[in-house]
Amino acid sequence: MSMIVKGLLAGGLIVSPLFATAPASAATMNDAAYCQALTKKYLTFAPAHRREMVGTVEVNVAIEQCKAGDTAAGIPVLERKLRDAKVDLPSRDAPPAKP
């Protein structure tokens, strides 16, 4: 094998793990921001839609899951509760809400 090929292979092995972790981190940040936006929207609209937003224990657990980084568990619950109350979901493209 030529020195150039060996260099490219070695470089690829060093660089590829860096690229493999970047999308996962970006997805986690987007999910965390989206979870935060869902929580904010739920807390804003919950008093006006109490009847449609039954199950506050379930929602409180989902909010805590979001805070703990378990967005995969928290997001579907918050989305469902907002949809049930006919409240529009926040855009995933929106910047994260400020605390």
N, C-alpha and C positions, 0 to 999 in steps of 0.2 A: 504494500500500500504506500502511496506517495505521502510525503510530508504534508502536502496541502490537504489531502483527504483526511489524514490523521488529525490535523489541526482543526479542520471544520467539524469533525466528529466530536472532538474534545470540547470545542467551543459550544457546539449544540447541546451537549450534555450539561454544560455549566449554565447556559442561558435558558434552556427549556423549562427548568423548574420555576424560574422567575416568572415566565409568562403563564405557566399553568396556574399559579396562585393569584394572579392579578384579576381575572374575571370573577373568581369566587369572592374576593374581597369587595369588588365593585357591586356584585349582586347583593351581598349582605348589607352593604351601606344603603342601597336602594330599597331593600325590603325593610330595613330599620326605619328609614325616613318615611316610607309609605305607612308602616305600622303606626308611627307617631302621628301622621296626618289623619289616619282612620280614627285613632284615639281622640284626637282633638275634635274632629267632626262629630264623633259620637257624644262626647261630653258637651258639645255646643248644642246639639239637637235633642238630647235625651229628655230634658225637662218638658219640651213641647210635645214629645211623642211617647210618653210613658207607656201607654197601652200597647203600642206596636213594638216597643223595645223591652218586652218582658224578658226576664232571665238575667237580671243584673249580676247575679253571682257568676254566671257563665261569662259575661262581659268583663267583670272584674278580673277573672282568671286570665282571660285573653289579653287584657291590658298588662297584667303582670308578666305574662309570657313574652309580650313584645318588649317590655322593659328589660327582661332577662336575656333577650336575644333570640328567643324561640319564636321567631316571626312566622315560621311555617305552621305553627299551631294557633297563633293569635290572629293572623290576618283573615283566615276564612270565617271565623266567628264574627269578627267586627264587620266584615263585608256583608255577611248574611243579615246581621241585625240592622245595619243601615238600609239594605235593600228592602227588608221587611217593612221598614218604616217609610219606604219610598223617598229616601234621602239619597241624593246623588253621591256616588263615591268620589273621593278626591282623585285627581289625575296622578298617575305614577310619574309623570314628567315634571310635576310641580316641585319646586325646591322644598327641602325639609322645613317644617314649621319650627319657629323659634320657641323655646320653652318659656 
